[in-house]
């Protein structure tokens, strides 16, 4: 039988790349969107997704969309990343209701926002979660609600936590909003953190592939299971900026400091800037995810070479011409992200 997955948030980076990975593994994919015709047109590159009309804030819509599925991927984020408090948990409740009705496993992409410095520098699946931010507290509440639904209501849950997202389909992240300027040829790279402090990046196609491999091991998963994704680790965080300018064929491009003073001044008026300030602590100390449990189950963690990851990301974000991208390829023996 062909398995079917419902993805809430397929137009985003994680949702889109997870859809591609699942289809490559033989799944049918259904996606819910308030404007399915527009979503299908804008996301035509994702291939044969079945788009259905519905609102992630309305449980009845998501339950209807989840009919006969065996997997629900909750990749939804508040529109424009605004009003997390008012929308994140209600949308999750819709997905919980749908997964329960379909007797499906629910997948949630997790983050490092759950953690404070007491868990640094190496974070395991059972490390204490003492967030320093409002968004971190909401993330902890989301996972707690899933644990409750698993323990009391029999919901099967899979949480895959990862570092900062990077990928051709996701510009609404630190790489797309902080390091480069989407839609413009790369002339410089901005780095938000302390240059000698290690930092982890999660390439979205690798994350999607990891989800696909994990859900194929259903018999080996606990009813409520969590895994950490190591991703691309750079001992000196600024190394990703150095690799990015080489991938763009601009090895001498300047690496600029992030304009934190301006962010402080504008934060009272721009919600996104307030959230960026809250997350600044994650750039001041090394934050690495321990992926030993994941590797023990799968044998390896999906891992695209750094130069390929960066070229494809820059092309997708409109910072590098695909026709000329081969000329920007990194030379043999160049910097590789560390798993």
C-alpha positions in Angstrom: 0.0 0.0 0.0 1.1 3.5 -0.7 1.5 5.5 2.5 0.2 9.0 2.7 1.5 11.9 4.7 -0.2 15.2 5.5 2.1 18.2 5.8 1.0 21.4 7.6 3.3 24.1 6.3 4.5 22.5 3.1 5.1 26.0 1.6 7.9 26.5 4.1 11.5 25.2 4.1 11.2 22.2 6.4 7.8 21.2 5.1 8.8 21.5 1.5 12.0 19.5 1.8 10.3 16.9 4.0 7.6 16.5 1.3 10.3 15.9 -1.3 12.1 13.4 0.8 8.9 11.5 1.6 7.9 11.3 -2.0 11.4 10.0 -2.9 10.8 7.2 -0.4 7.5 6.3 -2.0 5.0 8.3 0.0 2.1 10.2 -1.3 2.0 13.7 0.1 -1.0 15.8 0.9 -0.7 19.5 2.0 -3.2 21.8 3.6 -3.3 25.5 2.7 -5.9 28.3 2.9 -5.2 29.0 -0.8 -4.4 25.6 -2.3 -4.4 26.8 -6.0 -1.9 29.5 -5.2 0.2 27.2 -3.1 0.3 24.6 -5.9 1.4 27.2 -8.4 4.1 28.7 -6.2 5.4 25.3 -5.1 5.2 23.6 -8.5 8.8 22.5 -8.1 7.8 20.2 -5.2 6.0 17.9 -7.7 2.8 15.9 -7.3 1.5 17.1 -4.0 -2.2 16.9 -3.3 -3.2 20.4 -2.1 -6.4 20.7 -0.1 -8.1 23.8 1.2 -8.0 24.3 5.0 -6.9 26.5 7.8 -4.3 25.1 10.3 -6.1 27.1 13.1 -9.3 25.1 12.5 -9.1 21.5 13.9 -12.0 20.3 11.7 -10.2 21.4 8.5 -7.0 19.5 9.5 -8.9 16.4 10.6 -10.7 16.3 7.2 -7.4 16.8 5.4 -5.8 13.9 7.4 -8.3 11.3 6.4 -6.5 7.9 5.7 -3.0 9.3 6.4 -0.4 7.5 8.5 1.8 10.5 9.1 1.2 14.2 10.1 4.1 16.6 9.8 3.5 19.7 11.8 5.8 22.2 10.0 3.5 25.2 10.5 4.7 28.5 11.8 2.8 31.7 12.6 2.4 33.9 9.5 5.4 36.2 9.3 6.6 34.5 12.6 4.3 36.9 14.5 2.0 36.2 17.4 3.6 32.9 18.4 1.7 33.0 21.7 -1.6 33.3 20.0 -1.2 30.8 17.2 1.6 28.3 17.8 -0.2 26.1 20.3 -3.7 26.4 18.7 -2.2 25.2 15.4 -0.5 22.3 17.2 -3.8 21.3 18.8 -5.3 21.1 15.3 -2.5 18.7 14.2 -2.9 16.6 17.4 -6.6 16.2 16.8 -6.0 15.2 13.2 -3.2 12.7 14.0 -5.4 11.1 16.7 -8.4 10.9 14.4 -6.2 9.2 11.7 -4.2 7.1 14.1 -1.1 8.7 12.6 2.3 9.5 14.0 2.9 13.3 14.4 6.3 14.7 13.5 7.5 18.0 14.9 10.7 19.8 13.9 12.3 20.9 17.1 14.8 23.7 17.8 17.5 24.7 20.3 15.3 27.5 21.6 14.2 25.1 24.3 17.6 25.3 26.0 19.5 27.7 28.1 23.2 27.9 28.8 22.9 25.3 31.6 22.6 22.7 28.8 25.5 24.0 26.7 27.8 23.2 24.9 26.6 19.6 24.0 22.9 19.1 24.2 21.4 15.6 24.4 17.8 14.5 24.0 17.3 14.5 27.8 19.2 17.7 28.6 17.2 20.1 30.9 15.1 22.6 29.1 15.3 26.0 30.7 14.7 28.5 27.9 15.6 32.2 28.2 13.1 33.5 25.7 9.4 33.7 25.1 9.6 31.7 21.9 11.7 29.1 23.8 9.0 28.8 26.5 6.4 28.3 23.8 8.5 25.6 22.2 8.8 23.8 25.6 5.1 24.1 26.0 4.5 22.6 22.6 6.7 19.6 23.4 5.1 19.2 26.8 1.6 19.2 25.1 2.8 16.5 22.7 4.2 14.4 25.6 0.8 14.7 27.4 -1.1 13.7 24.3 1.2 10.7 23.9 1.0 9.6 27.6 -2.7 10.2 28.1 -4.2 9.9 24.6 -2.0 7.4 22.8 -0.6 9.8 20.2 2.6 8.6 18.6 5.1 11.5 18.4 8.5 12.0 16.7 10.5 15.2 17.5 13.6 15.9 15.5 15.6 18.9 17.0 18.1 20.7 14.9 20.2 23.9 14.8 19.7 26.9 12.6 18.0 26.0 9.3 19.7 26.6 6.0 18.4 25.7 2.5 17.2 26.8 -0.9 13.6 26.7 0.1 13.8 28.5 3.4 14.8 32.2 3.4 12.9 32.9 6.6 15.8 31.9 8.8 19.1 33.3 10.1 21.0 32.4 6.9 18.5 33.9 4.6 17.8 37.0 6.8 21.1 37.5 8.5 24.0 36.3 6.4 23.0 37.0 2.9 20.5 39.1 1.0 18.0 37.0 -1.0 17.5 38.0 -4.6 20.8 39.9 -4.8 24.2 38.6 -6.0 26.4 38.0 -3.1 28.8 40.9 -2.5 29.5 40.4 1.2 28.4 38.1 4.0 27.2 39.3 7.4 27.9 37.1 10.5 25.8 37.5 13.6 27.8 35.7 16.2 31.2 35.7 17.9 33.5 34.6 15.1 35.5 32.0 17.1 32.4 30.4 18.8 31.1 27.2 17.3 27.7 27.0 15.6 25.5 24.3 14.1 23.5 24.5 10.9 20.8 22.1 9.7 20.5 21.7 5.9 16.8 21.3 5.2 17.1 18.5 2.5 19.2 16.5 5.0 16.5 17.1 7.7 13.8 16.0 5.4 15.7 12.8 4.5 16.2 12.1 8.2 12.5 12.3 8.8 11.8 10.0 5.9 14.3 7.4 7.2 13.1 7.6 10.8 9.4 7.1 10.0 10.4 4.1 7.9 11.7 2.6 11.2 8.3 2.9 12.9 8.7 -0.5 14.6 11.9 0.8 16.3 10.5 4.1 17.5 9.1 4.7 20.9 5.5 6.0 21.2 7.0 9.4 22.1 10.5 9.6 20.6 13.0 12.4 20.2 16.2 12.6 18.2 18.9 15.3 17.8 20.3 16.2 14.4 24.0 17.2 14.4 24.0 18.9 11.0 27.0 21.0 9.8 29.1 22.0 12.7 31.7 24.7 12.4 34.3 24.9 15.3 34.7 28.6 14.5 31.2 29.9 13.5 32.6 32.4 11.0 33.8 29.5 8.9 30.4 29.3 7.3 30.7 32.9 6.1 34.1 32.1 4.7 32.8 29.1 2.9 29.7 31.0 1.6 31.8 33.6 -0.2 33.9 30.9 -1.7 30.8 29.0 -2.9 29.6 32.2 -4.5 33.0 32.7 -6.3 33.7 35.7 -4.2 36.5 34.5 -1.9 37.6 38.1 -1.1 34.1 39.4 -0.3 34.1 41.2 3.1 32.6 39.5 6.1 30.7 42.2 8.0 29.5 42.4 11.5 25.8 42.1 12.2 24.1 45.5 13.0 23.1 44.6 16.5 23.0 48.2 17.6 20.4 49.1 15.0 18.4 46.0 15.9 18.3 47.2 19.5 17.0 50.6 18.4 14.3 49.2 16.1 13.2 46.3 18.3 10.4 48.2 20.0 8.8 48.8 16.6 9.6 45.5 14.8 8.5 42.2 16.3 11.0 40.2 14.2 13.9 42.3 15.6 12.7 41.7 19.2 12.8 37.9 18.5 16.3 38.2 17.0 17.5 40.0 20.1 16.0 37.3 22.3 18.0 34.6 20.4 21.3 36.5 20.5 22.5 34.3 23.4 22.7 31.4 21.0 25.4 33.2 19.1 27.6 33.9 22.1 28.4 30.3 23.2 28.8 27.0 21.3 25.6 25.1 21.0 26.0 21.6 19.6 23.4 18.8 19.3 24.5 15.3 20.3 23.3 13.0 17.4 24.6 9.7 18.8 21.1 8.3 19.3 20.2 9.1 15.7 23.3 7.6 14.3 22.9 4.5 16.4 19.5 3.9 14.8 20.1 4.9 11.2 23.8 4.0 10.9 24.6 7.5 9.7 23.1 11.0 9.6 22.2 12.3 6.1 24.9 14.9 5.4 25.3 16.9 2.2 28.9 18.3 1.6 29.3 21.9 2.7 30.1 23.3 -0.7 27.1 21.6 -2.4 24.8 22.8 0.4 25.9 26.4 0.1 25.8 26.5 -3.7 22.3 25.1 -3.8 21.2 27.4 -1.0 22.6 30.5 -2.7 21.0 29.5 -6.0 17.7 28.9 -4.4 17.8 32.3 -2.6 18.7 34.1 -5.8 22.2 35.0 -4.7 24.0 32.9 -7.3 23.3 32.3 -11.0 22.7 28.5 -11.5 24.2 28.6 -15.0 27.5 30.0 -13.6 27.5 28.2 -10.3 29.8 25.5 -11.4 32.5 28.1 -11.7 32.1 28.9 -8.1 32.7 25.3 -6.9 35.0 25.0 -4.0 38.4 23.5 -4.8 39.2 20.0 -3.6 40.2 19.8 0.0 38.4 23.0 1.0 36.5 23.5 4.2 33.9 20.9 5.1 31.2 21.2 7.8 31.7 18.7 10.5 29.0 16.2 11.4 
